Amino acid sequence: MKGKKNVVYMALALGMILYAVPRIDLSGGLTLPTVFGLAWIAFALLVVAAHLHELLGVEEETKRELTKIKRMKRWQLEQAVQGKRRLLQVKK
């Protein structure tokens, strides 16, 4: 369900961009409508990028690494509490 939702929302955002970009007048120099149009396009592209980021699963590797680190720290704490071993030194 999560992937379908991201695809639908990304498609809607792309549709909005395709509909709006030809209608936004960006040739008027540095006027308020031009700045608004550029900001609107930037935010719409940011929405598309966020959904694409989620669909590609870029954060999955980071989540797995953090889970490993938390598991190791929990084990080290258990060992320290039991007095069996010293805490391992982790290099950065």
C-alpha positions, 0 to 999 in steps of 0.5 A: 500500500505504501508504494502505491500511495507514493506513486499516486501522489508523485503522479499527481505532483508531476501532473500539476507541474506539467499543467502549470509550467506552461501557464506560469509567466517567467519572462517578466524579470524579477517581479513578484509573479515570477518569484512566486512561479519559481518558488511554486515549481521548486516546491512541486519538484521537492514533493516529487523528489521526496516521493521518488526518494521513498520509492527508491528506498534510499533510507533502508540501508541506513536503517539497517546500519542503525539497527546493527549499531543499537544491537551492538551497544545493547550487547555492550551494556549487558556485558558491562552490567554483568561484569564479564567484559569491558566495553569494546572501543568503537572506531569512527 
